[in-house]
Every structure is written in structure tokens, then in C-alpha cells.
Amino acid sequence: MAAVGIGYLLVGLRGPALFAAAVTAALPTAQNIFTYANRYNRGLLLARDAIFVSTFVSVPVILVIAAVFDRYLT
């Protein structure tokens, strides 16, 4: 919601550019956690699980974003 609001109101994004901003904001960022865990050799299993869960959860969120954009913003 924040990415859509900022993109629409402050940056002036519309259409596909606004959709791209919303989907990019919904992508998982847990890979950053794994990079640090691997670098310092701490919590690798927890980081791996965080990547899995955040990726799994991001799929329905992106589908909802697509449905909302298709219904209301096209």
C-alpha cells in the first residue's frame, strides 16, 4: 500500500509503472538475511526458512495486487 501511495501521489506513477512499483515492493527480501547469515556463519537454517516462508507468502500478495490493478486501475 505504501509503495502504491508514494508512487501515485508523490512520484506520479501511473499504469504499468505503478504496477511494477507495487509488485517490486511485494517481493521477498529475505535473501539479504541469508547473505549476512552466510557471511558470518550464523543462523543459516533460520535464514533458509525465512527465505522459503517469505517467498511462499509473496505469491498470494502479488496475485492480490494484480487483481486489484486489473479491477480498479486499468
JOWOCOR-V645212 format. One record per pair of residues at least 4 apart in sequence whose ideal C-beta (glycine too) atoms are under 6 Angstrom apart, sorted by the first residue. I is the first residue (numbers start at 1). GAP is how many residues later the second one is. Records with the same first field share a line. If there is no record, write none. Layout:
# JOWOCOR-V645212
I->GAP ; GAP
This chain:
# JOWOCOR-V645212
2->4
3->4 ; 18 ; 19 ; 22
4->4 ; 18
5->4
6->4
7->4 ; 6 ; 11 ; 14
8->10
13->4 ; 5 ; 8
14->4
19->50
22->43
23->39 ; 42
26->32 ; 35 ; 36 ; 39
28->26 ; 27 ; 30
30->20 ; 21 ; 24
33->14 ; 17
34->4 ; 13 ; 17
37->5 ; 6 ; 7 ; 10
43->4
50->4
58->4
68->4
69->4
70->4
